[in-house]
Amino acid sequence: MKKVMFICTGNSARSQMAEGLAKSLLKDKYEIHSAGLKPKGVNPYAIKIMQEIGIDISSQKSKVIDEKLLTQMDLVITLCDNAKESCPVTPPSIQTWHWSLPDPSEFSGSEEEILESFRKIRDEIKNRIENFFKQK
């Protein structure tokens, strides 16, 4: 089974949503992980908008990048420019991809506007996972 890791700065929103979506969409075809450069806990808005589509990420944990685990991956996908620039170097045998996505936790506004920004990023990640792994 191939191993995939999604990485962003805080491992609180984008990579957590990607982990939950990939586990749901790809079922037992891949072993899915997520991690961050500076983990800061799973964002409650990420949990809420994932529940809206029937995916529970409330038991997922925000994790720092484990370099030993990272070297076991077949594929690493960074989800923000900071992670791409600061991610530990991976061996050449590991395929790497970069999806530059804004951090929804940095959006401000009303509760509904914040939720909508999270939904937009969730849906973008879902589309990218579906299209990317369809080709694999």
N, C-alpha and C positions, 0 to 999 in steps of 0.2 A: 504494500500500500504506500503510495506516494505521500510525502509530508509537505505541508504548506504552512508558512507563518506570515501573518499580517502584522506590520509594524507601523506605529505612529508615535508621536512624542509622549503622550500621557497614558496610552493604553486605557483610555477612559470612554471614548465614544466611537470614532471611526473604526479602529481595529477591533473593538468589542462587537460592534454591529457586523463587521465583516466576518468575524469568527462565527457568530450566531447564524448569519445568513448562509455562509459556506457549509456549516454543519447541516443546516436544513436542506439546502439545495443540492448538495453533492453527496448526501447520505453517507454510505460506507465506502465511497470510492477514494477518499483522501483522509489523512489524519490532519486535523486542522488545529493550529495554534495561533495565539496572538501575544504580543508583548510591546513594551514601550521603552523609550529612553529614560523617562522619568515618570514612572507610574503614579497616578494620583487617584485611584479608585474609579469604579464604574459609574459613569454619569447617570443620575436618576432619569433624565430626559431620554437617554439612549434606551434604558430599560423600558420606559413607558411606550415609546414609539415602536419598539420591537414587539411588545405585547399586543399592540394594535393589529399586527399581522400574524399573530399566533406563535411568535418565537419568544421563549423565555430565556433571557440572558442574566436574570437576577442572581444566579448562583455562580456566574463567571467571576473571576478575580483579576484585578489589575496586576500585571507582572512585569518585572524588569527583564530585559533581554538576557537569556541564559546562553552565553556564547557556546557552550558545549552542545546544547540542544540546537542552536542556530546552525552549527556545522553539520547536523544530521538532516537538515531540510533538503528537499528536492527543489523547492520554489520559495522565494521570499518576495513578498509584495509590500513595498513601502507606500503609505497612504498620505504622506505629507512631505513637503520639501525638506523640512528640518530632519526628519528621519532618514531621508535619502542621503543627505549630506553627512549625517552624524552616525549612521548605522555602522556597527563593526564590519570590517572587511570579511566577506565570505569567500570560501574557496571557489576557484573557477568552475568546479563541477556543479555548483548551485546556480540555478537559473534565477535571475532577479528581474523584477518589473517595478515600475513606479507609476502610481496613480496619484496625481496631485489633486487633493481634495481639501477644501477649506474646513477649518475646525468649527463644527456647529456650536461648540460650547463658548466660542468667542462672540457669537451673535447676541445682540441685545434687543429689547423690545418687550412687548406684552408676552404673557405666558403662551398665548396662541401663536404669536410670531416666532417665538423660540422653538416651540414644538414643530412648526412648519419648516423651520430651517433644518431641524433634525430629520424630519421626514424626507426632505429633498436630498440630503446626503445619504440617508438609508436607501432611498430608491435608486440613487446613482450607483451606490456600491452593489446593490442587487443586480442592476443591469450589467454592470461590468463583470461581475462574477458569472452571470448566465452567459454572456457573450464570450468571455475569455475561456471558460472551461468547456464550452461547446466545441471549441477548436482543439481541445486537448485529447 
